[in-house]
Amino acid sequence: MLASDGFMGCIGIMIVGDGGAIIGHYSNTETDIRQAEAKLPELISDNSAALSGARAYLYAQVKLRQPDDWVSEPNNLRLINIVNNNLDITPERVRYIEPEDMMVDDNDELLDECPEDLLYGAMMVKHTSQSTSTTFMDLSWQVSAAGWA
């Protein structure tokens, strides 16, 4: 099992193949994205047999009230290009929010009563010889946990 949590403005890449998985957790900084551009292609190449039949996911932050506006563009596109160029697949985009987004109203004023169960972003892949499953703490899960569903 591989997992990564504590996504607070970070970007994740998950590549899941028949024989294994790669998870990358990057800050939305030039330094981290350059590191991904330098290291991920070699990691993908070195593990190409395990990544046969791969599916890929980009895990990135949005704002609760603008769920179609990705906070980490254009760095998302740079990570997507790494996967496209090395595996010829396009990652599915998965959204998460900062829990603090649920603590303010439309005018960014602090709410009188905040949800009790706020969840930070996380992703996990469980791989066995028979199957592979992926789990994301995504926007719908976060909203549901806070009782807003």
N, C-alpha and C positions, 0 to 999 in steps of 0.2 A: 504494500500500500504506500502511495506517495501522497503528500498533502502539503498545502501551503495556506497560511492564514494571515490575518493582520493586514489585509488589503485596505490601506487608507490613502487613496490617490494613486495607488500602484497599478501596474498592468501585469496581467498574467498570460502566459502562453501554455497551453496543454496540448501535447501531441500524443495520441493514444493509438498504438498499433496492436497487431495480433500477438506480438511477443514482448511487449513492454510499453513504457511511456516515458515522456520527458515533460517535466513541469519547470517553467521559468517564471520567476517572480521578480519584477523590475520596478524601480522607482521611475516616475515620469521625469527623468533627467537625461540630459545629453550623455553623461558618463555611463549610466546604466544601459541606455539604448545602444551606444557604441560597443559596450561589452557584449550585448546580445548579438550584434552584427558580427563581432569577432569570434564568438564562441559557439553560437547555435549551429551555424552551418557544419562545422566540424563534428559536433555532437550528433547531429542528424546523420551525417555521412558515416560516422563510425558505428552507428546503430541502425543502419538502413534495413538489415534483415529483420530486426525486432519490430520495425515500424511498418512492415508490410500491411496493407489494408488500413492505413492510418486515417484517423479523423483528427481534426485540429480545432481548437477553440481559442479565441481571444477573450480574456476576461478583463473588462475595463469599467471605469466609473462613469456614471451619468449623474445628473441632478434629479431629485425626485420630481420636480415640476417641469423639467425639460428632459424626459427620458430618451429622446432621440438625439440629444447633443452630447457627444462623447467628450469628456473633460480632457482626455489625454491625446487628442488629435494634435499634430500629425504623427506622433510617435506610434500610435496604434497601426497606422499604415506601414510604418517601417518594419514593425514586427510581422505584420501580415505578409509583407514582401519577402521576408526571410523564409517563411513557410512556403509561399508560392514558388519561390525560386529554387528551393531545395527538395520539395516534395510534390510540386505541381498540384497542390490542393489549396483551397481558400478556407481559412478558419471561420467557423461559426462564431458570431459575436454574442457574448453573454454579458448582461448588465448587472452592476451592483451600485449601491449608493453608500455614502457616508451616513452612519446612523444619525449624526447631528442634523441631517436634512429633515428628519422627522420631528425635530425639536423647535422648529421655527414655522411661522405662518408665511403666507404669500409675500409679506413685506419684510421678511427676514427678522421679524420680532419674535423673541423667545415666547413659547407657549406657556400658559399658566400651568397646564398639566401635560407632561411629556409621557409618551409611551414608556412602559416599564421594561419591556423586553426588546432592546435594540441589539441588532446583530451586525458585526463587522463582516466584511467579505472574506470568503474562504473557498477553496476548491480542493477536491480529493479525487484520486483515481484508485480503484481497487482492481487488481489484476490477479486472476488465478489461471490455471491451465485450461479451464473450461470457459471462462468469460471475463469480460472487462466492464466495469461500471464507472460512470463519472457522476460526481455530485458537486453542485455549485450552490453557494449561499448567494442566490441571485435576487434581483429586485423583487420578484413576486414573493419569495420566501421571507425576505426582510420585512416587507409590508405586512404580510400575514402574521409574522411573529410579534409585530408591534400592535396587532389588533386592529389594523386599518383595512383588512381585506373585506 
